[in-house]
Amino acid sequence: MNKELIEHLKYLRLGGLLAHWEEYLKLAAEQNFSHARLLTHVLEQEYRIKRENARRLRVKRACIPEPLAIETFPFERQPKLNQKKIMALYDSLDYMQNHQNIIWLGATGCGKTGLATSFLMHAIEQGYSGRYVLFAELIAELYRSVADHSEARVLKKYLSFECLAIDEIGYVEVEPVQVGLFFTLMHQRHKKKPTLITSNLGFAEWGSFLKNDHLTAALIDRLTENSHVINMKGCVTLRPKLAAEP
C-alpha cells in the first residue's frame, strides 16, 4: 500500500480497511472472492467496526459507574419481584419506543441501581444515547448553573440523552431553585424521552426533601402519568452483611 492510499483511507476514516488491508487481500485470494464479494466483505467489516466504536463511545459518555447486565441480577434472591414483568419490559424496549419512565422504589441495597443501569445499558446497546447521574450530582450541577447563568446549557445537555437514569432520588435535600430546575428537566422530558429513576422513598415522602408541596405534586403527577412503577419495598437487601465481632 502506497502512502497516497494510506492518506486517502485516513481521510475517509476507513480505519478497519487500513488496518486489515493485507488480510483482506489474502482472504480474497485464498477464497477466490469476486470483486463484488470482496467489496461487500470490506464494507460489512467497516460497518461492524464503526458500530462497535460508536457503541463503546456511547457507553463511555453514559458515565455508568458499573455497567451491569440484566442476566447477572439475582432474581432468585428477590422472590417478591415480578421477574416476568421486568424481563418483558426489558426485552421489548417498549419504554424507549413509547417514551415511558421506569421508577424503582425500595430500600437501600435491594438492587434498584443494578436494574436501572441494566436497562440503561440495554438501551445503549440498541443504539440509543444514554447517561447515568446520581440525583445529588445532578442537583449540585443545576445549582452551580444558576451562579454562572448556564441553566439553559445544562438542561439542554440532560434533555439531549434519549435515555436518562437518575439514581438515588431522596438522599439529599434541595434548595427551591434546584427543585424548580429539576421540575423543568422532568417536565421537558415528559412523554418525549424516557427517564429511569430509583428512590429509597415512596412518593408520599418526596415532599420531605423537595420541600415544595405544589411542585412535588406536579412532578409526581407527570412521572406517574406515563411510567412503569416497580415497587421493591418488600425486597431484601442484596448487600453482604459484616460478620458480628466476637
C-alpha positions in Angstrom: 0.0 0.0 0.0 1.5 3.3 -1.0 1.5 6.5 1.1 -1.1 8.2 -1.0 -3.6 5.4 -0.5 -2.9 5.4 3.2 -3.7 9.1 3.4 -6.9 8.5 1.5 -8.0 5.8 3.9 -7.2 8.0 6.9 -9.1 10.9 5.4 -12.1 8.7 4.7 -11.7 7.3 8.3 -11.7 3.7 7.0 -9.6 2.5 9.9 -10.6 -1.1 9.5 -9.6 -1.2 5.9 -6.3 0.5 6.7 -5.5 -2.0 9.5 -6.6 -5.1 7.6 -5.7 -4.3 4.0 -3.3 -7.2 3.6 -5.5 -9.6 5.5 -8.5 -8.8 3.2 -6.4 -9.2 0.0 -5.0 -12.6 1.3 -8.6 -13.8 2.2 -9.8 -12.7 -1.3 -7.0 -14.6 -3.0 -7.4 -17.8 -0.9 -11.2 -18.0 -1.3 -11.3 -16.7 -4.9 -13.5 -13.7 -4.0 -15.1 -11.9 -6.9 -14.7 -8.1 -6.9 -18.3 -7.7 -5.7 -17.8 -10.2 -2.8 -14.6 -8.5 -1.7 -16.2 -5.1 -1.7 -19.1 -6.5 0.2 -16.9 -8.1 2.8 -14.8 -4.9 3.3 -18.0 -2.8 3.7 -19.5 -5.2 6.1 -16.4 -5.2 8.2 -16.2 -1.4 8.2 -19.8 -1.2 9.2 -19.2 -3.7 12.1 -16.2 -1.8 13.3 -17.9 1.6 13.2 -21.0 0.3 15.0 -18.8 -1.2 17.7 -16.8 2.0 18.1 -20.0 4.0 18.3 -21.3 1.7 21.0 -18.2 2.0 23.0 -18.3 5.8 22.8 -22.0 5.8 23.9 -21.1 3.6 26.9 -18.2 5.9 27.8 -20.3 9.0 27.5 -23.0 7.4 29.7 -20.7 7.6 32.8 -22.2 4.4 34.2 -20.1 3.5 37.3 -20.7 -0.2 36.9 -22.1 -1.3 33.6 -24.4 -4.3 34.6 -26.3 -6.8 32.5 -29.7 -8.0 33.5 -28.5 -11.6 33.2 -26.4 -11.1 36.4 -29.3 -9.8 38.5 -30.0 -12.3 41.3 -33.8 -12.6 40.8 -33.7 -15.8 42.8 -32.9 -13.7 45.9 -35.8 -11.4 45.3 -38.8 -13.7 45.0 -41.2 -10.8 45.6 -40.0 -9.1 42.4 -42.0 -9.8 39.3 -39.2 -11.1 37.1 -41.5 -11.9 34.2 -42.9 -8.4 34.1 -39.4 -6.8 34.3 -37.9 -9.0 31.6 -40.9 -8.4 29.3 -40.3 -4.7 29.7 -36.6 -5.1 29.2 -36.7 -7.3 26.2 -39.4 -5.3 24.3 -37.8 -1.9 24.8 -41.4 -0.5 25.0 -40.3 2.1 27.5 -38.0 3.6 24.9 -40.4 3.4 22.0 -43.3 4.8 24.0 -41.2 7.4 25.8 -42.1 6.0 29.2 -40.3 6.4 32.5 -39.4 3.5 34.8 -39.3 4.1 38.5 -37.9 1.7 41.1 -38.9 2.4 44.7 -37.4 0.4 47.5 -35.0 0.2 50.4 -31.2 0.7 50.1 -29.4 -2.3 48.7 -32.3 -4.2 47.2 -31.0 -3.9 43.6 -32.7 -0.8 42.2 -29.5 0.7 40.8 -28.5 -2.6 39.3 -31.8 -2.9 37.4 -31.8 0.7 36.3 -28.3 0.6 34.9 -29.1 -2.7 33.2 -32.0 -1.1 31.4 -29.8 1.9 30.5 -27.0 -0.4 29.2 -29.6 -2.3 27.1 -30.9 0.9 25.6 -27.3 2.0 24.7 -26.6 -1.5 23.2 -29.6 -1.0 21.0 -28.2 2.3 19.6 -29.8 4.9 21.9 -27.8 7.6 23.7 -27.9 7.5 27.5 -26.5 9.0 30.7 -26.3 7.9 34.3 -26.2 10.5 37.1 -26.7 10.5 40.8 -29.5 12.7 41.9 -27.2 14.5 44.3 -24.7 15.3 41.5 -27.5 16.4 39.1 -28.9 18.8 41.8 -25.4 20.2 42.5 -24.8 20.8 38.8 -28.1 22.5 38.4 -27.3 24.7 41.4 -23.9 25.7 40.0 -25.5 26.6 36.7 -27.5 29.3 38.4 -24.4 31.0 39.6 -22.9 31.3 36.1 -26.2 31.6 34.2 -25.7 28.3 32.4 -29.0 26.8 33.3 -30.2 26.5 29.7 -27.0 24.7 28.6 -27.1 22.2 31.5 -30.8 21.5 30.9 -30.1 21.1 27.2 -27.4 18.5 27.9 -29.6 16.3 30.0 -32.5 16.8 27.6 -30.4 15.5 24.8 -30.0 12.0 26.1 -32.5 9.5 24.7 -32.4 7.6 28.0 -31.5 9.3 31.3 -31.0 7.4 34.5 -31.3 9.4 37.8 -30.2 7.3 40.7 -30.9 7.7 44.4 -33.6 10.4 44.5 -34.3 11.3 48.1 -30.9 11.1 49.7 -30.3 14.9 49.7 -32.4 17.9 50.5 -32.7 20.5 47.8 -33.0 24.3 47.6 -36.1 25.9 46.0 -34.1 26.9 42.9 -32.9 23.3 42.4 -36.4 22.0 42.8 -37.6 24.4 40.1 -34.8 23.3 37.6 -35.3 19.6 38.3 -39.0 20.0 37.7 -38.2 21.8 34.4 -36.0 19.0 33.3 -38.6 16.3 34.1 -41.4 18.4 32.5 -39.5 18.9 29.3 -38.6 15.2 29.1 -42.2 14.2 29.8 -43.6 12.0 27.1 -40.6 12.8 24.9 -37.7 10.8 26.3 -37.7 8.1 29.0 -36.1 8.6 32.4 -35.1 5.8 34.6 -35.4 6.7 38.3 -34.5 5.0 41.6 -35.6 6.2 45.0 -35.4 4.9 48.6 -38.6 6.8 49.4 -42.2 6.3 48.4 -43.9 9.1 46.5 -45.7 10.2 49.7 -42.3 11.0 51.2 -40.9 13.1 48.4 -42.2 16.3 49.9 -39.7 15.8 52.8 -36.7 16.6 50.6 -38.2 18.6 47.8 -39.9 21.0 50.3 -42.4 22.3 47.8 -45.8 20.6 48.0 -47.1 22.2 44.8 -44.1 21.2 42.6 -43.8 17.8 44.3 -47.4 17.0 43.4 -47.0 18.3 39.9 -43.7 16.3 39.5 -45.2 13.1 40.8 -48.3 13.6 38.6 -46.2 13.8 35.5 -43.9 11.0 36.4 -46.7 8.5 37.2 -48.8 9.5 34.2 -46.5 7.8 31.8 -44.4 5.5 33.9 -43.9 1.9 34.9 -43.6 2.0 38.8 -41.8 -1.1 40.2 -42.3 -1.4 44.0 -39.4 -3.1 45.6 -40.3 -2.2 49.2 -40.8 -5.9 50.1 -37.4 -6.9 48.7 -34.5 -7.8 50.9 -31.0 -6.2 50.8 -28.5 -7.9 48.5 -25.5 -6.3 50.2 -23.4 -8.7 52.3 -23.6 -8.1 56.0 -20.4 -7.7 58.0 -19.8 -10.5 60.4 -20.5 -9.7 64.0 -17.5 -9.1 66.1 -16.9 -11.8 68.8 
